[in-house]
Amino acid sequence: MKIFITGLPLEVGEDELTAVFGDFGQVKSLRIIKDRETGQSRGFGFVEMPVDEEAKEAIKRMNGGDYNGNRIKVAEAQEKPNTGGNGGGGFKRNNRTEKSY
């Protein structure tokens, strides 16, 4: 099960967070999301735990708790919806045709 955590103190590292979730069971992977330019934590991340019961217990016990002075939210991660677009960006063109005189 993939878990989403938000409200993390900026100084918390992946090793520390892995140890905390490890108290509930095996941690398959963990990633704290960081700013691309500064490398600073953005205060949220993801944990993947292979045993759903252990993941649910971690969510239940940690959600709303105090972590180094921050109130954290811990929940099952939701899959990002696929909107079908390619994420392109760029210009939005006006579909009106121009008349030439």
Buried (B, 14 or more C-beta within 10 A) or exposed (E): BBBBBBBBEEEBEBEEBEEBBBEBBEBEEBEBBBEEEEEEBBBBBBBBBEEEEBBBBBBEEBBEEEBEEBEBBBEEEEEEEEEEEEEEEEEEEEEEEEEEE
